[in-house]
Amino acid sequence: MKGHRPGPIIPARAGSLKSLTVTMAVMCYLACLAIGALILINRAVVNWTGGLAREVTVQVRQLQDADIEAELAKADQLLQSFPGVAGTAILDRDAGAKLLEPWLGNRNLDDLPVPRLIRVVVDAEAPPDYKTLAAALESEVKGASLDTHRRWQAELTRMARALSLLSYAVLLLICVSAIAIVIFATRTVLDANRPVVDVLHLVGAKDSYISRQIDGRFLKTGLWAGLIGVMLGLVTFLLLGLTGPEGAGGVADASRGLLFSAPEIAVWSYSVLLMVPVVATLISLITSRVTLIRMLRDVR
Amino acid sequence: MAATHRSNRLVRLDNVGLRYGHGPEILKNVSFRMEAGGFRFLTGPSGAGKTSLLRLLFLALKPTRGMIRLFGEDVAAFDRARLPLLRRRIGVVFQEFRLLDHLTTYDNVALPLRVAGQRESRYRADVMDLLSWVGLADQAWAYPPVLSGGEKQRAAIARAVIGKPELLLADEPTGNVDPALARRLLHLFVELNRLGTTVLIATHDHKLVQQAKAPVLHLERGELRVR
């Protein structure tokens, strides 16, 4: 008798939440995949834009009346003396041919007037005035032109932004679906316990009291589903990372990058992924509480 | 004097009518008053509207017309948020008991105190005393599905009175018990009434009515007569 623990006001069996746990866990798993994709896309954008912004290329075309080696040297000298240029490197003919290999194949390009390239590293903090530099190159070096990669950069950024938006849309859809599922489950639980709820009302229970008896179960469901989903997500990334080929730049490398990157990046990735159970718990708790209060208000 | 008189009037119904949906009127122009500390029986044949009248009084239904005042206030003006506090002042014994099958007899009886936020250690002795009084001490840890009809009836009565309500409404409270226990339960109601609880009992049991010698409200075809 001493230490008697009162039984649960709402019977545990009526309106089981097992199927909700499974569905929510799948939602959380999909959310993890979408978040993983989002992190990788954002990181790739930073790398691309950073890399492209730090480098420009000078192209010197072979003209009939010009000595291309002399023009290259002239361009290199001009570049090195230009404010904002941190370094230059003239690519030899073989390096140029290698760049064309994907399109022209492994053949002798001696007969072709292949343009020569100068790789220019710029000071990211104080970049050169590209307009003046282009004008100077064109006027002083025969066949020279400046390529700042701006078009590529813009297109890559646009594509990455579209992929990011797609990932956000997927996350939003997952949240909306989770809310709808929790509303449905809450209604089911309340309907299954309607006789109990009626008695509770008649003995003077407040709506908030009844709601607290039920939504504690939704809190547990959200938390469990979130933890299961995030664990499955991490296992998926781990399997992809361990089983895929190394250095191929595909999904396997991306997964490895997500899990085993530098500590400051890894902490950020894991923190974002671990937000999934927190958000799932909040969605489950808040949605069930609001639904319960609204439904109980209709019961006299 | 007039103010005192008004505050003593616990239940007042004026021309109350009730119909379910578009069906016929179940209660027609029902008017009566009960002073605080009153004791009355509500009699009438099956289907006369006794249960409906009790449901109006414990605020499970709203009247189609007319006015109901409880504890000196018009129930139509009650804010829904105040209903739980009001219901804690009313004890109800349901004809079909309405015990919660997943809770022990003890937890069922303690339910009104528990939902009111009282600690188990505070109400434990009161609940056990009351269970002993209604002869259910041995069944305190049994679940309702294994109780007999009479035991369920007593548990339902115990749940209705545990919170020492100001108004006790009972729907056929002796319908499932033997005459000896019925007399004992009547004694419990009379005792509660003596301690200040206003009691209204709906019953078919003429012997119970004769024993208590209390005024009778008789319902027939939805119309009320005071005897």
Contacts between the chains, C-beta under 8 A, distances in Angstrom:
chain1	res1	chain2	res2	distance
A	1	B	124	7.5
A	1	B	128	7.7
A	4	B	106	7.4
A	4	B	120	6.6
A	4	B	124	7.3
A	6	B	103	7.9
A	6	B	107	5.3
A	6	B	110	7.1
A	6	B	114	6.3
A	6	B	120	5.8
A	7	B	102	6.4
A	7	B	103	4.9
A	7	B	104	6.5
A	7	B	107	5.2
A	8	B	102	7.4
A	9	B	103	7.8
A	9	B	114	7.6
A	9	B	115	7.9
A	11	B	100	8.0
A	11	B	101	8.0
A	11	B	102	3.9
A	195	B	98	7.5
A	196	B	100	5.8
A	196	B	102	8.0
A	198	B	98	7.7
A	199	B	98	5.2
A	199	B	100	6.1
A	199	B	111	7.6
A	200	B	111	7.7
A	200	B	115	6.2
A	201	B	83	7.8
A	201	B	84	7.5
A	201	B	87	7.4
A	202	B	58	6.5
A	202	B	60	6.7
A	202	B	87	6.3
A	202	B	92	6.1
A	202	B	98	7.7
A	203	B	87	7.0
A	203	B	88	7.8
A	203	B	111	5.3
A	203	B	112	4.3
A	203	B	115	5.8
A	203	B	159	7.2
A	204	B	84	4.7
A	204	B	85	7.1
A	204	B	87	4.2
A	204	B	88	3.7
A	204	B	112	6.0
A	204	B	115	5.8
A	204	B	116	6.2
A	204	B	163	7.8
A	205	B	84	6.2
A	205	B	115	3.9
A	206	B	81	7.9
A	206	B	84	4.6
A	206	B	115	7.8
A	209	B	115	5.8
A	297	B	80	7.1
A	300	B	59	7.1
A	300	B	60	6.4
A	300	B	61	7.5
A	300	B	62	7.3
A	300	B	80	8.0
A	300	B	83	7.7
